[in-house]
Amino acid sequence: MTDPTTDLLPVGLEDRLPAAARALTRARRAALDAMDAHGYDRVIPPLVEFESSMATRMSGVATRRMFRFTDPDSLRTLALRSDITVQVGRIAATSLASAPRPLRLCYAGEVATIASDQLDPARERLQLGAELIGSDSAAAAGEIVNLAIEALAAAGATGISVDFTLPDLVDTLAESVLPLPAERVDDVRRELDAKDAGALKAVGGEAYLPLLYAAGPFEKAVERLQAIDAGGVLASRIDGLREIADRIGASARVTLDPAERHGFQYQSWFGFTLYAEGARGTLGRGGTYRLGGGEPATGFSLYIDPLVDALGPAPAGDLLYLPAGHDLEVAARLRAIGWRTVAALGDGEDAAMLGCTHRLDGSEPRPI
Amino acid sequence: MTDPTTDLLPVGLEDRLPAAARALTRARRAALDAMDAHGYDRVIPPLVEFESSMATRMSGVATRRMFRFTDPDSLRTLALRSDITVQVGRIAATSLASAPRPLRLCYAGEVATIASDQLDPARERLQLGAELIGSDSAAAAGEIVNLAIEALAAAGATGISVDFTLPDLVDTLAESVLPLPAERVDDVRRELDAKDAGALKAVGGEAYLPLLYAAGPFEKAVERLQAIDAGGVLASRIDGLREIADRIGASARVTLDPAERHGFQYQSWFGFTLYAEGARGTLGRGGTYRLGGGEPATGFSLYIDPLVDALGPAPAGDLLYLPAGHDLEVAARLRAIGWRTVAALGDGEDAAMLGCTHRLDGSEPRPI
């Protein structure tokens, strides 16, 4: 039996009804306001673009996962965006190419993919984020990680934790400290990512085994990593990680999984993943990268739908019924100080059934 | 020569850069807040739905103007929404079918069409609106028209005017006062809409000529309409129009063009169009209608992009530069009272060039 109500929408697409929409609207505004307060200017790119510009600027986006169609105007293929980061990168590299650096931009909007992934059936999500264009230094990464935590907390997250990673770790080590034949680098990366010790040995990556045990709470994990790095090729990266972790302080729990690479294929030296207590899966990720033209950048994306689901529906709050013939000026004055009102459309309405908690009596709201 | 920057986006699709995005974000929030204050609960439908459910619930939506694609999951045709009204109607008739009436819902989101229309090259627009489900009375229409004016004013419109129309006027008159053969009704409607007196005569609609001159400022126009309505079949409609106009008072200029029908093919007895000084074209429209299942409803949609364009870029406001080594707590406190800050990433930055108006000196913001 198919529920005729839910069958009205395709799998992975859903309506947010009043209580959920209220919660999502509040969380979205709060996160945008946090980014704005740190000097990040909002940009609003379109829902639809040429597939080619979505695809080429940053290689992280698989266009086969996008909704695509032919543009009757240009006869070129258009795509519904699946990632706003790419669009912000395009804006930074074109319309804002001559804006002073560092350039701070933020965004919020819906993104969609034609197929859901295994972990998450949703095909449409709200994406929020910030990009710091012109720098991928530890200072830039520290600012971005802290902003991501602050935006997530503003959206209602508690018990936030951040997991750091070094996406180019294997490449860096393979060049000197733990030499690997070039043809083995991909295998070793894959098995490290899979955390499969047996397979790691089998592909000749035995020397990389200690990395599997260098994951955990930041201080301990970074010490183990330092112990592995006999030649000191990771010294600047480790200093960077410490600088970022210092800035986070008590606002989030920090862990390090230096060999984690899934989802960070396009990040350079630093990546991070965000979690919060009670919210399913990752709430966002970010890191350092380079734009198409080679310009360094650091940024993050948040997907707050699971957080809003975990927070539960927002309370509706007080609602004031305005009986027929009420004083319009009194009603306007009450709205100005924050009352939500519902005006009578006719006689015989049941104010309580309409969700009203108060009724206007002359110029006084009285509890129902 | 094609400008390589603008060529990056398909015709009719554009980025909102910081100053424009700031203005649009402010206007959108203000309009949503106005609807919320009047007890309209926000719903957030998805960007993409089955084409069939976008098409059938209200016949006003031409699916050939939508971006369409095949869903790999259901193998059915999906469409990118071109109108949120249809989605809100679906929600009212399904998930919220048993919610008490009158049901007040509002929405805001992007809509897209594959082809632009002649008057407006935009293929993506922000649509905001409210629907009052369960009533199409004059009281409902009065509430909706006033809310539309209030939302538009909150978004920054000044010099607002509202043009009323009676979408089913010809059908009503043709039944009794000004009888017409059934096969002539469409012709007469079309020529009245085109305001072509010659053609109107040619199709046998001479008796309808006075309607062409019953357009103008509300009071005079409604008197002329009353004079035409010898049989009084329009009496309840005219009373309704007066009731709605009375409620508007001084908040907008009211005109009446009783035979205007373009864009109101799916409205029942009442329709209205909104304009504001300095903003190109119509900013919105609305009226009474019936949902697929026959339930009466009244609503409006606003398209505020031209208004935001007319208002011009929003001022960036003060921006406080936080030099390297600044006190993080002082900075957080200043943000809490409304300062926007930009933190130094390194030495040698030019705060003024980054748009900063102030620099933090100890715990004091000082003008640069």
Chai-1 contact restraints between the chains, C-beta under 6 A:
chainA,res_idxA,chainB,res_idxB,connection_type,confidence,min_distance_angstrom,max_distance_angstrom,comment,restraint_id
A,T5,B,T94,contact,1.0,0.0,6.0,A-B,restraint_1
A,T5,B,S95,contact,1.0,0.0,6.0,A-B,restraint_2
A,L8,B,S53,contact,1.0,0.0,6.0,A-B,restraint_3
A,L8,B,T94,contact,1.0,0.0,6.0,A-B,restraint_4
A,P10,B,D71,contact,1.0,0.0,6.0,A-B,restraint_5
A,P10,B,S74,contact,1.0,0.0,6.0,A-B,restraint_6
A,V11,B,D73,contact,1.0,0.0,6.0,A-B,restraint_7
A,L13,B,P46,contact,1.0,0.0,6.0,A-B,restraint_8
A,L13,B,V48,contact,1.0,0.0,6.0,A-B,restraint_9
A,D15,B,P45,contact,1.0,0.0,6.0,A-B,restraint_10
A,D15,B,I91,contact,1.0,0.0,6.0,A-B,restraint_11
A,R16,B,I44,contact,1.0,0.0,6.0,A-B,restraint_12
A,L17,B,V43,contact,1.0,0.0,6.0,A-B,restraint_13
A,L17,B,S95,contact,1.0,0.0,6.0,A-B,restraint_14
A,P18,B,D41,contact,1.0,0.0,6.0,A-B,restraint_15
A,A21,B,R42,contact,1.0,0.0,6.0,A-B,restraint_16
A,A21,B,V43,contact,1.0,0.0,6.0,A-B,restraint_17
A,A21,B,I44,contact,1.0,0.0,6.0,A-B,restraint_18
A,T25,B,R42,contact,1.0,0.0,6.0,A-B,restraint_19
A,A37,B,R335,contact,1.0,0.0,6.0,A-B,restraint_20
A,A37,B,R340,contact,1.0,0.0,6.0,A-B,restraint_21
A,G39,B,R340,contact,1.0,0.0,6.0,A-B,restraint_22
A,G39,B,T341,contact,1.0,0.0,6.0,A-B,restraint_23
A,G39,B,V342,contact,1.0,0.0,6.0,A-B,restraint_24
A,D41,B,P18,contact,1.0,0.0,6.0,A-B,restraint_25
A,R42,B,A21,contact,1.0,0.0,6.0,A-B,restraint_26
A,R42,B,T25,contact,1.0,0.0,6.0,A-B,restraint_27
A,V43,B,L17,contact,1.0,0.0,6.0,A-B,restraint_28
A,V43,B,A21,contact,1.0,0.0,6.0,A-B,restraint_29
A,I44,B,R16,contact,1.0,0.0,6.0,A-B,restraint_30
A,I44,B,A21,contact,1.0,0.0,6.0,A-B,restraint_31
A,P45,B,D15,contact,1.0,0.0,6.0,A-B,restraint_32
A,P46,B,L13,contact,1.0,0.0,6.0,A-B,restraint_33
A,P46,B,E124,contact,1.0,0.0,6.0,A-B,restraint_34
A,L47,B,E110,contact,1.0,0.0,6.0,A-B,restraint_35
A,L47,B,A112,contact,1.0,0.0,6.0,A-B,restraint_36
A,L47,B,E124,contact,1.0,0.0,6.0,A-B,restraint_37
A,V48,B,L13,contact,1.0,0.0,6.0,A-B,restraint_38
A,V48,B,A112,contact,1.0,0.0,6.0,A-B,restraint_39
A,S53,B,L8,contact,1.0,0.0,6.0,A-B,restraint_40
A,F67,B,F69,contact,1.0,0.0,6.0,A-B,restraint_41
A,F69,B,F67,contact,1.0,0.0,6.0,A-B,restraint_42
A,F69,B,F69,contact,1.0,0.0,6.0,A-B,restraint_43
A,D71,B,P10,contact,1.0,0.0,6.0,A-B,restraint_44
A,D73,B,V11,contact,1.0,0.0,6.0,A-B,restraint_45
A,S74,B,P10,contact,1.0,0.0,6.0,A-B,restraint_46
A,I91,B,D15,contact,1.0,0.0,6.0,A-B,restraint_47
A,T94,B,T5,contact,1.0,0.0,6.0,A-B,restraint_48
A,T94,B,L8,contact,1.0,0.0,6.0,A-B,restraint_49
A,S95,B,T5,contact,1.0,0.0,6.0,A-B,restraint_50
A,S95,B,L17,contact,1.0,0.0,6.0,A-B,restraint_51
A,P100,B,M353,contact,1.0,0.0,6.0,A-B,restraint_52
A,P100,B,L354,contact,1.0,0.0,6.0,A-B,restraint_53
A,P102,B,L345,contact,1.0,0.0,6.0,A-B,restraint_54
A,E110,B,L47,contact,1.0,0.0,6.0,A-B,restraint_55
A,A112,B,L47,contact,1.0,0.0,6.0,A-B,restraint_56
A,A112,B,V48,contact,1.0,0.0,6.0,A-B,restraint_57
A,E124,B,P46,contact,1.0,0.0,6.0,A-B,restraint_58
A,E124,B,L47,contact,1.0,0.0,6.0,A-B,restraint_59
A,S135,B,L345,contact,1.0,0.0,6.0,A-B,restraint_60
A,A139,B,L345,contact,1.0,0.0,6.0,A-B,restraint_61
A,A140,B,L345,contact,1.0,0.0,6.0,A-B,restraint_62
A,E143,B,A343,contact,1.0,0.0,6.0,A-B,restraint_63
A,R335,B,A37,contact,1.0,0.0,6.0,A-B,restraint_64
A,R340,B,A37,contact,1.0,0.0,6.0,A-B,restraint_65
A,R340,B,G39,contact,1.0,0.0,6.0,A-B,restraint_66
A,T341,B,G39,contact,1.0,0.0,6.0,A-B,restraint_67
A,V342,B,G39,contact,1.0,0.0,6.0,A-B,restraint_68
A,A343,B,E143,contact,1.0,0.0,6.0,A-B,restraint_69
A,L345,B,P102,contact,1.0,0.0,6.0,A-B,restraint_70
A,L345,B,S135,contact,1.0,0.0,6.0,A-B,restraint_71
A,L345,B,A139,contact,1.0,0.0,6.0,A-B,restraint_72
A,L345,B,A140,contact,1.0,0.0,6.0,A-B,restraint_73
A,M353,B,P100,contact,1.0,0.0,6.0,A-B,restraint_74
A,L354,B,P100,contact,1.0,0.0,6.0,A-B,restraint_75
